[in-house]
Amino acid sequence: MPKENPIRVALVDDQLLVRSGFRMLINSQFDLEVVAEASNGREAIGSPALAGADVILMDVRMPEMNGIETTEYLLAKQAKGAPGPKVIVLTTFDLDEYALSAIQAGASGFLLKDAPPEELLESIRTVFRGDAVIAPSTTRRLLDHVAPMLRRSTLPDSAHVKAVESLTPREREVFGLIANGKSNPEIAAELFLSEATVKTHVGHILAKLSARDRVQAVVIAYETGIVSP
């Protein structure tokens, strides 16, 4: 029986066994479906089916073209106006500098390959919704770990610092809560606002920061010292 409007997932990993395991897990869910697979980045960027996915699970280390280069390529196409999928980076290493590079390239999340199945599935749904994508504890630990390095590389007159300074007091308040991993309903409850108002604030914040999504906004929060480990 075909699924009704499932979230379309693509798998990019050079290990067939890993892809098979993820495929079985994802396809067992009523709201998720694997629509494309690739064994490396070069194969991925040449796949029309993969470009039509909603969320890509992307391995960091692959032959020919790694996950960082592939993420940059796919998201550069999106930046030029072409719609495209969101990327979750997968790695076997915690606090992996490659994963940080991928997130800075625009990936929407970071997960360990040995994360519990329910965490993997929920991350796909969360990234698809575009809400609180920083929530997985591994992403939080990664950013806490590299926060000093991010701050050291940010100049006082950088575009990100100026963009943060352009936020209104209320936007800055909402930005701080986004950076701490709060979802729109949680922000609404904390600030006694409607969810619609919070959504409007979030949209303005992302536009002012030129941030693709909430993860990119959180990286900017760490860079500019809005949030500290």
Secondary structure, DSSP 8 states (H G I E B T S, - for coil): ---SS-EEEEEE-S-HHHHHHHHHHHHTSTTEEEEEEESSHHHHHT-HHHHT-SEEEEES--SSS-HHHHHHHHHHHHHTT----EEEEEESSTT-HHHHHHHHTT-SEEEETTS-HHHHHHHHHHHHHTSSTT-SHHHHHHHHHHHHHHHHT--TT-HHHHHHHTS-HHHHHHHHHHHTT--HHHHHHHHT--HHHHHHHHHHHHHHHT-SSHHHHHHHHHHTTSS--
